[in-house]
Amino acid sequence: MRFAAAVLTGFFSLVALAWTSPAAADEASLQALLDRARAAGGAPYRYHIVSTSRETAGGRTYDVTTETEGLKYRARHCFQGTCTGFYFDGERSYDANFNETALPLSTQVDALQLTLRAIASYAFTAPDFRQNGGTLVERDPVLRGGHKFLRLSVAPRLGALLEAVIDPATGLVAGVISDERGLAFEFSDQRRVDDRVTLPFTISLNGAVIQRFDKRSIVDQRLAAPPGLVPQFAGGPAAVALQHAAGGLAPIVPCSVGAEHAQCLLDSGNSGLAMSVELAARLGLTPQSLGPEFGTSREVSGIVKAPALQLGGATFPAAQYVVLRDAHRNGYDVVLGADVFAHARVTVDYGKHTVTFASSAGPAPAGGVALTFENYVPVASVRAAGQTLALGVDTGSDAALEVGYELFAQHRADFKPGGIGAGPDAGFANVRLGAYELMGQFVASSRAPEPVAQGRIGESLLDHFVATFDYADGRLGLAPRPGDVAVKTAPTR
């Protein structure tokens, strides 16, 4: 389990002693404390450590593998061979789906995770910790169970301020606390591992055990980020013909899964890959049920491992697909979501009716807008009706712009009336996206909870551009279609 990233209240009792230590810690005393802790723990930050455990949730038991190396951390939760995960690269945190496609949870440094990793790995005891911008301050000792523990405020460069609790009897890190955040981790059952480091085999948070390891060991290879589905390209960028789903604008492209030809929906609003039950049957694949976390029983039949996916000259490796009951009747047999976008630069040219798949290693598109990600969906900042909105960019939606009903109702006066037949919960607005302004875009609202951000923009708006999705660089490149009078260069602000 990843270390907590949420504020929690009510933690086990660690009470400050009544007497007060000197305000300024003696440097010799501090250095002695760091040296002893580093020697006692064996400097785990120097090693790649792999740990295994089991976790029960919702009546299911998951096999959990966690890996640490320095400040990096990776966790995988697996059930019947299908895994989801989490990754921290030393600055940012990522969620990883069941094809190990990892997208950042935020563009900001995960300051809490950074400090937790610095303490748990003993990186705060490294000789260069303060040279690299970290701060350390000795604090008053604390009592727990009648025993005195040493306390040290720790903040790596860019990290949050937390307190490391050190057992003076052993020199080992016994926990991490923060009165301000209302959390306290306790590290117990400390054991020697591979005769090089001493590590806790039980971790508790606010008095409740959150992880109990079965095995911890040091391995020689480096800790790798979740790989995702990296395509291979035959020759240059692979362009395929763009069609549209019947009665809509959603982009459909030809593809092959194994030896089976199919129609693929290019859907940036989807968190992974999916296929129809009909295509699964043609491939001879039997869906494995994984329960409601992958969708409702009416929509989802299960999950399958399918052979390589071909998109023009781009070949994606074998992958896991959610199996959908209703896809085929909607005009497609495969849904191409985050797994395809994450490791390829995808350009949708609505004027030329093509989609191009290119390596994400090439030059990034000029201009455009910055993207963040929420539940694997790209999110852009959009200005509409005097409001700055965070909206998902969803190629699988026919909408121009859709917002939640409460937001629409709150700012109803800012939207131009929708006109005859449009209904009271719709309107028109000028929309600014990056350097461009689009006149009179239709805005719909939905009473259903928005799955991502404050709403979404879809194909009716993207149709005005050549749009390049560059997840690796976190940008959506935009070039107006030639002669499109609805698009104007927005005035500089």
C-alpha positions in Angstrom: 0.0 0.0 0.0 1.3 3.5 -0.8 1.9 5.8 2.1 -1.2 7.9 2.9 -1.7 10.9 0.7 -4.8 12.1 2.5 -5.1 14.0 5.8 -6.2 11.6 8.5 -7.2 12.3 12.1 -6.9 10.5 15.4 -3.6 8.8 15.7 -1.9 6.7 18.3 -0.6 8.7 21.3 2.9 10.2 21.0 3.0 12.9 23.7 5.8 15.5 24.0 7.8 15.5 27.2 7.1 18.4 29.6 10.7 19.7 29.7 12.1 21.7 26.8 15.4 21.0 24.9 17.5 23.9 23.6 16.1 25.7 20.6 19.2 25.3 18.5 20.3 21.7 18.1 24.0 21.0 18.6 25.5 20.1 15.3 27.7 17.4 16.7 24.7 15.8 18.4 22.6 16.0 15.2 25.4 14.4 13.2 25.9 11.7 15.7 22.2 10.9 15.6 22.2 10.8 11.8 25.3 8.6 11.7 23.8 6.1 14.2 20.5 5.9 12.4 22.2 5.3 9.0 24.4 2.6 10.5 21.5 0.9 12.3 19.2 0.9 9.3 22.0 0.0 6.9 21.2 3.0 4.6 18.2 1.3 2.7 18.1 4.2 0.2 21.2 2.7 -1.4 19.4 -0.5 -2.4 16.5 -1.7 -4.6 14.2 -3.5 -2.1 11.3 -5.7 -3.2 8.7 -6.6 -0.6 5.6 -8.9 -0.9 2.4 -9.0 1.2 -1.3 -9.8 0.9 -4.2 -7.4 1.4 -7.9 -8.2 1.8 -10.4 -5.6 0.5 -14.0 -6.1 -0.5 -13.9 -9.8 0.3 -11.0 -10.3 -2.1 -7.3 -11.1 -1.3 -4.8 -9.3 -3.4 -1.1 -10.1 -3.8 0.8 -6.9 -3.2 4.4 -6.2 -4.4 6.1 -3.0 -3.4 9.5 -1.8 -4.5 11.7 1.0 -3.2 15.0 2.5 -4.4 16.1 5.8 -2.9 13.1 8.1 -3.0 11.4 6.0 -5.7 8.5 3.8 -4.8 6.3 1.4 -6.8 3.4 -0.8 -5.7 1.3 -3.4 -7.6 -2.0 -4.9 -6.3 -2.8 -8.1 -8.2 -5.9 -10.3 -8.3 -6.0 -13.4 -10.5 -3.1 -12.1 -12.6 -4.5 -8.6 -13.2 -2.7 -5.8 -11.5 -3.2 -2.1 -10.9 -0.6 0.1 -9.3 1.0 3.3 -8.1 4.4 4.8 -8.8 6.4 7.7 -7.2 9.4 8.8 -9.3 11.0 10.9 -6.5 8.9 13.9 -7.2 5.6 13.1 -8.8 3.0 10.4 -8.1 1.4 8.2 -10.8 -1.5 5.8 -11.0 -1.0 2.7 -13.2 -3.8 0.8 -14.8 -4.0 -3.0 -15.5 -1.7 -2.6 -18.6 0.9 -0.7 -16.4 0.2 2.5 -18.2 1.1 5.2 -15.7 -0.1 8.8 -15.8 0.7 11.6 -13.3 -1.8 12.4 -10.6 -0.7 16.0 -10.7 1.9 18.2 -12.3 3.0 19.3 -8.9 5.6 17.7 -6.7 3.9 15.2 -4.2 5.6 16.9 -1.2 4.0 14.5 1.4 5.1 11.4 -0.5 8.6 12.8 -1.0 9.2 13.3 2.7 7.6 10.0 3.7 10.0 8.3 1.3 13.0 10.3 2.6 12.3 9.1 6.1 11.2 5.5 5.4 14.3 4.9 3.2 16.7 6.7 5.7 17.6 9.1 2.8 17.4 11.9 5.4 20.5 10.4 7.0 22.6 10.5 3.8 25.7 12.7 4.0 24.5 14.9 1.1 20.9 15.3 2.3 21.4 18.9 3.5 23.8 19.7 0.7 20.9 18.9 -1.7 18.6 21.4 0.0 17.1 19.3 2.8 16.6 20.6 6.3 16.8 18.8 9.6 16.0 20.1 13.1 16.2 18.2 16.3 13.0 18.6 18.4 11.9 17.7 21.9 11.9 14.0 22.6 8.5 12.3 22.8 7.0 9.5 25.0 5.2 6.4 23.9 4.4 3.6 26.2 6.6 5.1 28.9 9.7 5.1 26.6 11.4 8.2 25.3 11.9 8.5 21.5 14.0 11.1 19.7 12.3 13.4 17.2 13.7 15.1 14.2 11.9 17.5 11.8 12.7 16.5 8.2 12.0 18.4 5.0 13.8 17.4 1.7 14.1 20.1 -1.0 10.5 20.5 -2.3 9.2 18.2 0.4 6.6 18.6 3.2 7.7 19.1 6.8 7.2 15.8 8.8 8.8 14.4 11.9 10.9 11.2 12.0 10.7 9.3 15.3 13.9 7.5 16.2 14.3 4.8 18.9 17.4 5.7 20.9 17.8 2.1 22.1 18.4 0.8 18.5 18.9 3.9 16.4 16.2 2.8 14.0 13.4 4.9 12.6 10.3 3.9 14.5 7.7 6.1 12.8 6.7 9.3 11.1 4.3 11.9 12.7 2.7 15.2 11.9 0.4 17.0 14.4 -0.6 19.4 11.7 -1.8 16.7 9.3 -3.2 14.5 12.0 -1.2 11.4 11.0 1.2 9.0 12.6 2.9 6.0 11.0 4.5 3.4 13.2 7.3 1.0 11.9 7.5 -2.2 14.0 8.7 -5.8 13.8 12.1 -4.6 12.6 14.2 -7.4 11.0 17.6 -7.8 9.3 17.2 -8.3 5.6 20.0 -9.9 3.5 22.4 -9.1 6.3 22.7 -5.5 4.9 19.6 -3.5 6.0 17.1 -3.5 8.9 13.5 -2.9 7.8 10.1 -2.9 9.5 7.8 -5.8 8.6 4.7 -4.1 10.0 3.5 -0.6 9.2 0.6 1.0 11.1 -1.2 4.3 10.4 -3.0 6.0 13.2 -3.1 2.8 15.2 -4.3 0.5 12.4 -2.1 -2.0 10.6 -2.0 -1.0 6.9 0.8 -3.4 5.7 2.4 -6.6 7.0 5.1 -7.9 4.8 5.7 -11.6 4.2 9.1 -11.2 2.6 11.6 -8.3 1.9 14.8 -8.7 -0.1 17.4 -6.7 -1.9 17.7 -7.2 -5.7 20.5 -6.2 -8.1 18.5 -4.6 -11.0 17.3 -1.0 -10.9 13.7 -0.1 -10.0 11.8 0.4 -13.3 8.8 2.7 -13.9 5.6 1.0 -15.0 6.3 0.4 -18.7 2.9 0.7 -20.3 2.3 -0.4 -23.9 5.2 1.0 -26.0 4.4 0.7 -29.7 6.8 -0.3 -32.5 6.7 1.7 -35.7 7.3 0.4 -39.2 8.9 3.3 -41.0 7.7 6.8 -40.3 4.5 8.0 -38.6 1.5 5.8 -39.2 -1.5 7.5 -40.7 -4.9 5.8 -40.9 -8.2 6.9 -42.3 -10.6 8.7 -40.0 -14.3 7.8 -40.1 -17.1 8.7 -37.7 -19.5 6.6 -35.7 -23.0 6.5 -37.2 -24.9 9.6 -36.3 -22.0 11.3 -34.5 -18.5 12.7 -34.7 -16.7 10.1 -32.6 -13.5 9.1 -34.5 -13.4 5.6 -35.8 -10.2 4.1 -37.3 -9.4 0.7 -38.8 -7.3 -1.6 -36.7 -6.4 -5.3 -36.2 -6.1 -7.3 -33.0 -4.2 -10.5 -33.8 -5.5 -11.7 -37.1 -8.9 -10.0 -36.7 -9.7 -6.7 -38.5 -11.9 -4.3 -36.5 -13.2 -0.8 -36.2 -11.6 1.1 -33.3 -13.0 4.1 -31.4 -10.3 6.6 -30.6 -11.4 7.6 -27.1 -9.2 9.8 -24.9 -11.9 9.7 -22.2 -11.3 6.0 -21.6 -8.8 4.8 -19.0 -7.5 1.8 -21.0 -8.4 -0.6 -23.7 -11.7 -2.4 -24.4 -13.2 -4.7 -26.9 -16.7 -6.0 -27.8 -17.9 -9.5 -26.7 -18.2 -10.3 -30.5 -14.5 -9.6 -31.1 -13.5 -11.5 -28.0 -15.5 -14.5 -29.4 -13.8 -14.2 -32.8 -10.4 -14.2 -31.1 -11.4 -17.3 -29.0 -11.0 -15.4 -25.7 -13.2 -16.1 -22.6 -13.7 -13.0 -20.4 -12.6 -13.4 -16.8 -14.9 -11.6 -14.4 -13.2 -9.1 -12.1 -16.2 -7.5 -10.4 -17.8 -4.1 -10.3 -14.5 -2.0 -10.1 -14.3 -2.5 -13.9 -17.9 -1.4 -14.6 -21.5 -2.5 -14.1 -22.4 -6.1 -14.8 -24.7 -4.9 -17.6 -21.9 -3.1 -19.5 -18.9 -5.2 -18.7 -18.5 -8.9 -19.4 -15.0 -9.2 -17.9 -11.4 -8.9 -19.0 -9.2 -10.7 -21.5 -5.6 -10.8 -22.6 -5.5 -10.2 -26.4 -2.7 -10.3 -28.9 -0.9 -7.4 -30.5 -2.8 -4.4 -31.8 -2.1 -2.9 -35.2 -2.8 0.7 -36.1 -1.4 1.5 -39.5 2.3 1.1 -39.1 2.1 1.2 -35.3 2.1 -2.1 -33.4 1.2 -2.2 -29.7 2.1 -5.3 -27.7 -0.3 -7.9 -26.3 -2.5 -6.3 -23.6 -5.5 -6.7 -21.4 -8.9 -5.4 -22.6 -12.1 -4.9 -20.7 -14.9 -6.7 -22.6 -18.0 -4.6 -23.4 -21.4 -5.9 -24.3 -22.7 -2.9 -26.1 -19.7 -1.8 -28.2 -20.4 -3.7 -31.5 -24.0 -2.3 -31.8 -22.5 1.2 -31.6 -20.3 0.7 -34.6 -17.0 -0.4 -33.2 -15.3 -3.4 -31.7 -12.3 -1.8 -29.9 -11.9 1.3 -27.7 -8.5 2.9 -27.8 -8.0 4.8 -24.5 -5.1 5.9 -22.4 -3.0 2.8 -23.2 -2.6 4.0 -26.8 -2.3 7.7 -26.1 0.3 7.4 -23.3 3.3 6.2 -25.4 2.4 7.6 -28.9 1.9 11.1 -30.2 -1.6 10.9 -31.7 -2.7 13.6 -34.2 -6.3 13.8 -35.3 -6.6 15.9 -38.5 -10.3 16.5 -38.8 -9.9 18.4 -42.1 -8.0 15.7 -43.9 -9.9 12.9 -42.1 -6.8 11.1 -40.9 -5.3 10.0 -37.6 -1.5 9.7 -37.3 0.3 7.6 -34.7 4.0 8.7 -34.2 6.7 8.1 -31.6 6.5 10.3 -28.6 10.2 10.7 -28.7 10.1 13.2 -31.6 9.8 17.0 -31.4 6.9 18.2 -29.3 4.1 20.1 -31.0 4.3 23.9 -30.9 1.8 25.9 -28.9 -1.4 24.3 -27.7 -2.5 23.9 -24.1 -1.0 22.1 -21.0 -2.6 18.8 -20.0 -3.0 17.3 -16.5 -4.6 14.0 -15.9 -7.5 12.7 -13.8 -8.4 9.0 -13.8 -6.2 8.7 -17.0 -8.2 11.3 -18.8 -6.4 14.5 -20.1 -7.7 17.7 -18.6 -7.2 21.2 -20.1 -7.9 24.7 -18.8 -10.8 26.3 -20.8 -12.2 29.7 -20.6 -16.0 29.9 -21.2 -18.7 32.5 -20.3 -16.3 34.3 -18.0 -15.3 31.2 -16.1 -12.0 29.3 -16.2 -12.9 25.6 -16.2 -10.9 22.4 -15.9 -12.4 20.1 -18.6 -11.6 16.6 -19.7 -10.6 16.3 -23.4 -12.8 13.5 -24.6 -12.5 12.4 -28.2 -15.2 9.8 -27.6 -17.8 12.5 -26.9 -19.8 14.3 -29.6 -20.3 17.4 -27.4 -18.7 20.7 -27.9 -18.6 21.6 -24.2 -20.5 19.9 -21.4 -20.5 21.0 -17.7 -22.2 19.8 -14.6 -25.7 21.1 -13.9 -24.8 22.9 -10.7 -22.0 24.8 -12.4 -24.3 25.7 -15.3 -27.2 26.7 -13.1 -24.8 28.9 -11.0 -23.6 30.8 -14.0 -26.7 30.5 -16.2 -26.8 34.2 -16.9 -23.3 34.0 -18.4 -24.4 31.7 -21.2 -26.4 32.9 -24.2 -29.8 31.2 -24.4 -29.8 27.9 -26.2 -32.7 28.8 -28.6 -35.7 26.8 -29.7 -35.5 23.1 -28.7 -32.3 23.5 -26.9 -33.9 23.2 -23.4 -33.3 25.3 -20.3 -30.1 23.5 -19.4 -28.1 24.4 -22.6 -26.7 27.6 -24.1 -24.0 29.1 -26.2 -20.6 30.6 -25.2 -17.4 31.9 -26.7 -14.7 29.4 -25.7 -11.0 30.1 -25.3 -8.7 27.1 -25.6 -5.0 28.0 -25.5 -4.3 30.8 -28.0 -7.6 30.4 -29.8 -11.2 31.6 -29.3 -14.1 29.8 -30.8 -17.3 31.7 -31.3 -20.8 30.5 -30.3 -20.0 27.0 -29.1 -22.9 24.9 -27.8 -22.8 24.2 -24.1 -24.8 21.4 -22.6 -25.2 20.5 -18.9 -25.7 17.2 -17.3 -27.4 16.3 -14.0 -25.2 13.2 -13.7 -22.0 13.5 -11.7 -19.1 14.5 -13.9 -16.7 11.6 -14.1 -13.7 13.9 -14.6 -13.0 17.5 -13.6 -15.8 20.1 -14.1 -17.0 18.6 -17.4 -15.6 17.9 -20.8 -14.9 19.2 -24.3 -15.6 16.8 -27.2 -15.5 16.3 -30.9 -17.8 19.2 -31.9 -15.1 21.6 -30.5 -12.0 19.6 -31.5 -13.4 19.3 -35.0 -12.1 22.9 -35.6 -8.5 21.9 -35.2 -5.7 19.5 -36.1 -5.3 18.2 -32.6 -2.1 16.5 -31.4 -2.3 14.5 -28.1 1.2 14.4 -26.5 0.8 12.7 -23.1 4.5 12.4 -22.6 5.0 16.1 -22.9 1.7 16.9 -21.2 0.3 19.0 -24.0 -2.5 19.2 -26.5 -1.1 20.7 -29.7 -3.7 22.8 -31.7 -3.7 24.1 -35.2 -6.9 25.6 -36.6 -8.3 24.0 -39.7 -7.6 26.3 -42.7 -10.4 28.7 -43.5 -12.4 27.9 -40.3 -14.1 31.2 -39.6 -15.3 30.0 -36.1 -11.7 30.1 -34.8 -9.9 33.3 -34.0 -6.6 34.1 -32.4 -7.5 35.2 -28.9 -6.2 38.6 -27.7 -3.3 38.5 -25.4 -4.1 39.1 -21.7 
